[in-house]
Amino acid sequence: MGFLIAFVLPSWRSPWTMLRIGVREDHRRRGVGSSLLEELTAALRREAPDCADTCLSAWLPGPAAAGFAEHHGFRPSVTSG
């Protein structure tokens, strides 16, 4: 029904996280992606409290991913032309 992949990566300033969430189309808008993100956020606070940034990645164009990201407070850092 869904998955989440997260990498905590080192940086000269402090570690940061890159994550990718996928939810099957027939299970979207049921809270699956939000629950995965909530669980990951709690795990990051426990396991990597010095993580400075979290980046959410998605294939573009991705209207569903863009809406999800915006709903959860993420903003674009790279856009396709």
C-alpha positions in Angstrom: 0.0 0.0 0.0 2.9 2.4 0.7 6.6 2.8 1.4 9.1 5.3 2.7 12.8 5.4 2.1 14.9 7.8 4.1 18.6 8.5 4.1 20.4 10.6 6.8 23.3 12.1 5.0 26.4 13.9 6.5 27.2 17.5 5.6 29.8 20.1 6.6 27.1 21.9 8.7 25.0 19.1 10.1 23.3 15.9 8.9 20.2 16.2 6.6 17.6 13.7 5.5 16.4 12.9 2.0 13.1 10.9 1.9 10.8 9.4 -0.7 7.3 8.4 0.0 5.2 6.3 -2.3 1.5 5.3 -1.9 -0.4 3.2 -4.4 -3.0 5.3 -6.2 -5.9 3.4 -4.9 -4.8 4.1 -1.3 -4.0 7.8 -1.6 -6.0 10.4 0.4 -6.5 8.0 3.2 -3.7 9.2 5.5 -1.2 6.5 4.5 1.5 9.0 3.4 0.9 11.3 6.3 1.2 8.4 8.8 4.5 7.3 7.2 5.8 10.9 7.4 4.7 11.2 11.0 6.4 8.0 12.0 9.6 9.0 10.2 9.6 12.4 11.9 9.3 10.8 15.3 12.1 8.4 14.5 14.4 11.2 13.2 13.9 13.1 16.5 15.0 10.0 18.4 17.7 8.7 16.2 19.2 11.8 14.5 18.3 14.8 16.7 21.0 16.9 15.1 19.4 16.6 11.6 19.1 20.1 10.2 17.0 19.7 7.1 14.5 17.2 5.6 14.1 17.1 1.9 11.2 15.3 0.2 12.0 14.0 -3.3 9.5 13.2 -6.1 9.5 12.7 -9.9 8.3 15.8 -11.7 5.8 16.6 -12.9 4.0 15.2 -9.9 0.8 17.1 -8.9 -0.1 14.6 -6.2 3.4 14.8 -4.7 3.4 18.6 -4.9 0.1 18.8 -3.1 1.3 16.4 -0.4 4.5 18.2 0.1 2.8 21.6 0.3 0.2 20.3 2.8 3.1 19.1 5.0 5.0 22.4 4.9 7.7 21.5 2.3 8.5 24.0 -0.4 10.2 23.5 -3.8 13.9 23.8 -4.1 14.3 22.7 -7.7 11.7 22.9 -10.4 11.6 21.4 -13.9 11.5 23.7 -16.9 
